[in-house]
């Protein structure tokens, strides 16, 4: 009997690989009857943001690292993943809120420079397809830092190099692309993001996401104005495509890194979960499975809008494999969960009322859930469907 575990992270608690480890331990802790072997295949997944790197490594990519400039200029060691000529870059490892020194936010000055340097490290590794997973960024610089990391120079009216950060873009006079990395001409970029916001205005990068990065209402106005000026200057350099890109869905992703990726790097934007399921080859890896287990920390209304569990559920439905979910908590009704395709849902809060305990002891509680699930892996469960050639003696019971 084969079970596939394909979860996203439990944010603030456990990574997707950790969830696979604990669920597997719980599943295999139950005594198996009739000499049956329970085969568990772990496939960590993500929706293009944090956890995308773990999903890549779990699917055969090799983890590499480079020392780059962090969001406020301090050096950080950031990982990326390589398989053949493809690379997966998780922006948060280089330019994210999680790597801010002391957690201190700098809405006006934070930069995406390290992400550009990480892309260059991937180019040095021979990669010519770059999957850029965005999410959790600390910057609102329109991706100017990314371009600087790739060799562009941002110059003010006095001929001086601009300092880092989105606010400084208000003083931008021109952009020198003469030292822009020539390898980019032969490199294809995929922007893995579910964000469909434009760059500017009330639905733009500064207005919607700036407050999460420490921006006051005054800062939001400053940043939005500076980003608009950046678009004008880049339009002088690249023409109408730079102006149109500001309105493209996803341009506002990651503080405007989506804009630079679309306008300058000719990136194609795709839903993060679709990109991850593709490079993990989940559809093929589900072949022959008896059950799929997916999940995330909070299974809620946002999950239904294309988050990881829904992507995995779609893949399981196409493969004809029943799917159940595990989560820290769920706010969805039984009817909503059933309509989403889940035969059953197991939440940590169902066995532990204290939310803090669920967060701090998620591993132990997941092992309990794994044992509970293993105890129900039989035809009588109502959601496990044995293969047609399987006999009742081949089912696993507690």
C-alpha positions in Angstrom: 0.0 0.0 0.0 1.4 3.4 -1.0 0.6 6.8 0.7 1.8 10.1 -0.8 2.3 13.0 1.6 2.4 16.3 -0.2 1.9 19.2 2.3 2.8 22.8 2.5 4.5 24.2 5.6 2.7 25.0 8.8 3.8 28.6 8.9 5.5 29.6 12.1 5.7 26.0 13.2 7.0 23.3 10.8 8.5 23.2 7.3 6.9 20.9 4.8 9.8 18.3 5.1 9.3 18.3 8.8 5.6 17.6 8.4 6.4 14.7 6.0 8.8 13.3 8.6 6.4 13.5 11.6 3.4 12.1 9.6 5.5 9.3 8.3 6.6 8.4 11.8 3.0 8.4 12.9 1.7 6.3 10.0 4.4 3.7 10.4 4.0 3.5 14.2 0.9 1.4 13.8 1.4 -2.4 13.7 0.8 -3.7 10.3 -1.2 -6.9 9.7 -0.8 -9.6 7.2 2.8 -8.7 6.5 1.8 -5.7 4.5 4.4 -3.0 3.8 3.2 0.6 4.1 5.2 2.7 1.5 5.2 6.4 2.3 6.4 8.9 -0.3 7.0 12.4 0.9 6.7 15.3 -1.7 7.0 18.7 0.1 5.2 21.3 -1.9 4.5 25.1 -1.8 2.6 27.8 -3.5 5.6 29.7 -4.9 6.4 31.6 -1.7 8.3 30.5 1.4 8.8 26.7 1.2 9.4 26.6 -2.5 13.1 25.9 -2.0 12.3 23.0 0.2 9.9 21.6 -2.4 12.6 21.9 -5.1 15.3 20.1 -2.9 12.7 17.4 -2.1 12.2 16.9 -5.8 15.8 16.3 -6.8 17.3 19.8 -7.0 20.6 20.3 -5.3 20.8 23.0 -2.6 23.5 25.6 -3.1 24.3 28.9 -1.3 25.8 32.3 -1.9 26.6 35.2 0.3 24.6 38.2 -0.9 23.4 41.6 0.3 20.5 41.3 2.7 17.5 43.6 2.6 19.3 46.4 4.5 22.8 45.8 3.2 24.2 43.3 5.7 25.5 40.1 4.1 23.4 37.0 4.4 24.0 33.4 3.2 21.1 32.6 1.0 20.2 29.2 -0.5 19.0 28.4 -4.0 18.5 25.1 -5.8 19.8 23.8 -9.1 18.9 20.8 -11.3 20.6 20.7 -14.7 20.2 24.2 -16.3 17.2 25.1 -14.1 17.3 27.0 -10.8 14.7 27.7 -8.2 15.2 30.9 -6.2 13.1 31.7 -3.1 13.3 35.5 -2.8 12.7 35.4 1.0 16.0 33.7 1.6 17.9 36.8 0.3 15.5 39.7 0.6 12.8 38.6 3.0 11.4 39.9 6.2 12.8 36.8 8.0 16.4 37.9 7.3 16.1 41.5 8.5 18.7 42.2 11.2 16.9 42.0 14.5 13.6 41.9 12.6 13.7 45.7 12.2 11.7 46.8 9.2 12.9 49.5 6.8 10.1 50.2 4.4 11.8 53.1 2.6 15.3 51.6 2.4 15.0 47.9 2.1 16.3 46.5 -1.2 15.9 43.4 -3.4 19.6 43.6 -4.4 20.4 40.2 -2.8 17.8 38.5 -5.0 19.5 39.9 -8.1 22.9 38.6 -6.8 21.3 35.2 -6.2 20.1 35.1 -9.8 23.6 35.9 -10.9 24.9 33.0 -8.8 22.5 30.7 -10.6 23.8 32.0 -13.9 27.3 31.3 -12.7 26.1 27.7 -12.0 25.1 27.4 -15.7 21.4 27.8 -15.2 19.4 29.4 -18.0 15.9 28.8 -16.6 15.2 30.7 -13.4 12.0 30.0 -11.4 11.6 33.0 -9.1 9.4 32.3 -6.1 8.3 35.5 -4.5 6.7 36.1 -1.1 7.7 37.4 2.3 9.8 40.2 0.8 11.0 43.2 2.9 11.4 45.6 0.1 9.2 48.0 -1.9 11.8 49.0 -4.6 10.0 47.9 -7.8 12.7 45.3 -8.3 15.3 48.0 -8.8 17.6 46.1 -6.5 17.3 42.9 -8.6 18.3 44.9 -11.6 21.3 46.4 -9.7 22.4 42.9 -8.7 22.4 42.0 -12.3 24.6 44.9 -13.3 22.3 47.9 -13.9 23.4 51.2 -12.5 20.8 53.7 -11.2 22.0 57.3 -11.5 20.7 60.5 -10.1 20.8 64.0 -11.7 24.3 64.7 -10.3 25.7 61.5 -11.9 25.9 59.7 -8.5 24.8 56.1 -7.9 21.5 56.0 -6.1 21.4 54.4 -2.6 19.3 51.3 -2.0 15.5 51.2 -1.4 12.3 52.3 -3.0 12.3 55.9 -1.6 15.5 56.7 -3.4 13.9 56.0 -6.8 12.3 59.5 -6.6 15.7 60.9 -7.4 16.4 58.5 -10.4 17.5 60.3 -13.5 18.6 57.5 -15.8 19.5 53.8 -15.8 22.8 52.5 -17.2 22.3 48.9 -18.6 25.8 48.8 -20.3 27.0 46.3 -17.7 23.8 44.3 -17.5 24.7 40.6 -17.4 24.7 39.4 -21.1 23.7 35.9 -20.1 20.2 37.2 -19.3 19.5 37.3 -23.1 19.5 33.5 -23.2 17.7 33.0 -19.9 14.0 32.3 -19.4 12.3 33.5 -16.2 9.2 32.2 -14.6 7.6 34.4 -11.9 5.9 32.1 -9.5 3.2 34.2 -7.8 -0.5 34.2 -7.0 -0.4 38.0 -6.5 -2.3 39.8 -9.3 -1.8 43.4 -8.1 -0.5 46.0 -10.4 2.6 48.0 -9.4 1.0 51.4 -8.7 -2.1 53.0 -7.1 -4.5 51.9 -4.4 -4.1 48.2 -5.4 -0.4 48.5 -5.9 2.7 47.2 -4.2 3.1 50.1 -1.8 -0.6 50.6 -0.8 -1.4 46.9 -0.3 1.8 45.4 0.9 3.8 48.3 2.2 2.2 48.4 5.7 3.3 44.8 6.2 6.8 46.0 5.7 6.6 48.8 8.2 5.4 51.6 5.9 3.3 54.3 7.4 0.5 56.0 5.4 3.1 58.8 4.5 5.6 56.1 3.6 3.1 54.5 1.3 2.5 57.8 -0.6 6.3 58.3 -0.8 6.9 54.8 -2.2 4.1 54.9 -4.7 5.3 58.2 -6.1 8.8 57.0 -6.3 7.7 53.8 -8.1 5.7 55.8 -10.6 8.8 57.9 -11.3 10.8 54.6 -11.8 8.3 53.5 -14.4 8.6 56.8 -16.3 12.4 56.5 -16.4 12.4 52.9 -17.3 9.9 53.7 -20.0 12.4 56.2 -21.5 15.0 53.4 -21.6 12.8 50.5 -22.8 9.7 52.1 -24.4 6.1 51.3 -24.0 6.6 47.7 -22.7 7.9 49.2 -19.4 4.8 51.3 -19.1 2.4 48.5 -19.9 4.2 46.1 -17.5 3.3 48.4 -14.5 -0.3 47.5 -15.1 0.3 43.8 -15.6 -1.2 41.4 -13.0 1.6 40.4 -10.7 3.7 43.6 -11.2 3.0 44.5 -7.6 4.3 41.2 -6.3 7.2 41.2 -3.8 7.3 45.0 -3.5 7.4 45.4 -7.3 10.0 42.7 -8.0 7.2 41.3 -10.2 7.4 44.5 -12.3 11.1 44.4 -12.9 10.8 40.7 -13.8 8.0 41.3 -16.3 9.3 44.6 -17.8 13.1 43.8 -18.0 13.6 40.1 -17.6 10.5 39.2 -19.8 9.3 36.8 -17.1 6.1 34.9 -17.6 3.9 34.9 -14.5 2.3 31.7 -13.4 0.4 30.6 -10.3 2.9 29.4 -7.8 1.3 26.1 -7.0 1.2 25.2 -10.7 4.9 25.9 -11.1 5.7 23.8 -8.0 3.5 20.9 -8.9 5.2 20.9 -12.3 8.8 20.8 -11.1 7.9 18.3 -8.4 6.3 16.1 -11.1 3.5 15.4 -8.7 1.0 14.1 -11.3 3.3 11.3 -12.3 4.4 10.5 -8.8 0.8 9.9 -7.8 0.5 7.0 -10.2 -0.3 3.8 -8.2 -0.9 5.6 -4.9 -3.7 4.5 -2.6 -4.1 7.8 -0.7 -2.8 11.3 -0.8 -2.3 13.5 2.3 -1.9 17.2 1.9 -2.4 20.2 4.2 -1.1 23.5 5.6 -1.2 25.4 8.9 -4.6 27.0 8.5 -7.1 25.5 6.1 -9.5 28.4 5.5 -11.2 30.5 2.9 -7.9 31.6 1.5 -7.0 28.0 0.9 -9.9 27.7 -1.5 -8.4 30.5 -3.7 -5.7 28.3 -5.1 -3.4 27.6 -2.2 -1.3 24.4 -2.0 -4.0 22.0 -0.7 -6.3 22.9 -3.6 -3.6 22.3 -6.2 -2.7 18.9 -4.7 -6.5 18.0 -4.5 -6.9 18.8 -8.2 -3.9 16.6 -9.1 -5.2 13.8 -6.9 -8.7 14.0 -8.5 -7.1 13.7 -12.0 -5.2 10.7 -10.8 -8.3 9.1 -9.3 -6.7 8.9 -5.8 -8.6 9.8 -2.6 -7.2 12.7 -0.7 -7.4 13.8 2.9 -6.0 16.9 4.6 -4.1 17.6 7.8 -3.8 21.1 9.3 -3.2 23.1 12.4 -6.8 24.3 12.3 -9.6 24.7 9.9 -12.4 27.3 9.7 -14.1 25.6 6.7 -17.4 23.7 7.1 -17.7 20.0 6.3 -19.6 20.9 3.2 -16.8 23.2 2.0 -14.1 20.6 2.6 -16.1 18.0 0.8 -16.7 20.3 -2.1 -13.0 20.9 -2.3 -12.4 17.2 -2.8 -11.3 16.1 0.7 -12.6 12.8 1.9 -11.6 13.7 5.5 -9.8 16.4 7.4 -7.7 16.1 10.6 -6.8 19.2 12.6 -4.4 19.5 15.4 -6.9 21.6 17.3 -9.2 18.6 17.3 -6.9 16.8 19.7 -5.4 19.8 21.5 -7.5 22.9 22.4 -4.5 25.2 23.2 -3.4 26.9 20.0 0.0 27.7 21.3 0.6 24.1 22.1 -0.5 23.2 18.6 2.2 25.5 17.2 5.0 24.6 19.6 4.3 20.8 19.6 3.0 20.4 16.1 5.5 17.5 15.4 4.2 15.4 18.3 0.6 16.1 17.5 1.1 15.3 13.8 2.6 11.9 14.8 -0.7 11.3 16.7 -2.7 12.2 13.7 -0.5 9.9 11.5 -1.2 7.0 13.8 -5.0 7.8 13.8 -5.0 7.9 10.0 -3.1 4.7 9.7 -5.6 3.1 12.0 -8.3 4.0 9.5 -6.6 2.8 6.4 -9.2 0.2 5.5 -12.3 0.0 3.3 -14.5 0.7 6.4 -13.1 4.2 6.7 -15.4 5.5 4.0 -12.5 7.5 2.3 -9.9 4.8 1.6 -10.6 3.0 -1.7 -8.4 -0.1 -2.1 -7.4 -1.0 -5.6 -9.6 -3.4 -7.5 -7.1 -6.2 -7.2 -6.6 -5.8 -3.5 -8.1 -8.2 -1.0 -9.5 -7.3 2.3 -6.5 -8.9 4.0 -4.2 -6.4 2.3 -5.7 -3.4 4.1 -3.9 -1.8 7.0 -5.8 -1.7 10.3 -4.9 -0.6 13.8 
